[in-house]
Amino acid sequence: MWIIRDIDGDYLESITSNECLDDEYRSEIGFDYDGPKTWEVCTIHLWYYYKGYFKNSGVGTFYNGTIEQLEKEIVKTLEHLLNE
């Protein structure tokens, strides 16, 4: 389990939360079981920022559940991977 940050699908080690308002920024929790760390695994989306077509039309989406809901979603994802 790890935090994945990318911009427009490009995963870079140097990306931090400081770039959260850059075009196409995405932050997710990534899960993988017995395999390589790639972003094509089970993920829970935490934040996504889309610039939009027009100036100042950017839209961000934020995980809107509680900490308890996030914990349940993490457990459910881990159980799914273990039983797959």
N, C-alpha and C positions, 0 to 999 in steps of 0.2 A: 504494500500500500504506500503510495507516495503522492505528492502534489505535482500536478502537471501544469505548466504554464506555457502557452504558445501564442504566437501572433500570426494569424492567417495560416495556421497549420504548421508553422515552422517552430520546432521545439529547440530552444537555445538555453544552455545552462545559465547564462547571464541575466535572463529575464527575471525581474522581481515585481512585487506588487506596485512599485513606483510607476510602472508602465500601464497601469490598469485602464487608463483612458486613451491608450494608443489604439488605432484602428484594428479591429478584429482580435483584440486581446481576449484570451480565455484562460480561466483558472479552474481546475478540476481536481478531484481526488481520483487517482487511478489505482486499479487493482489488477494484479496478475498472479497467477498461481502456477508455479513450476514452468516458467517460460521467460522469454526476454521482456525487458521493459520497453514497451512500445505504447503509443497512444491508442492503438486499436484493441484495447482491452475494456473491461467494464469500467465505467466512469460515473461519477456523480458531479454534475455541473455546479460550481460554486459562483462563478461570475463570468459574464460574457459581455463585451462591449462591441457594438456594431456602429460604424460611423454613419451610415445612411447615405442617401444619394445627394441630398441638399445640404448646404452649409448649416451647421448647428442642428442637424436632425439626428444626432447620435442617440442610440438607445442602449441602455445597460440592463441586463437581467441579473438578479441576485438570488441565491438560494433562499427561498422564503419559508423554510420550515424552522422548527425549534431545534435546539441542540439535541433534545431527546429523539426527535424525528430523524435527525441526521445520524445519530447513533444506531437507531433501528434500521435505517437504510444501509448503513455500513455492515451491520451484522447480517442482514438479508443477502447482501451482495457476496460476502465471504462464504456464507452457507451455500449459496448457489455455485460458487466456484469450487468448493470442496466436494459437492455432490455431482458435479458435471463429469 
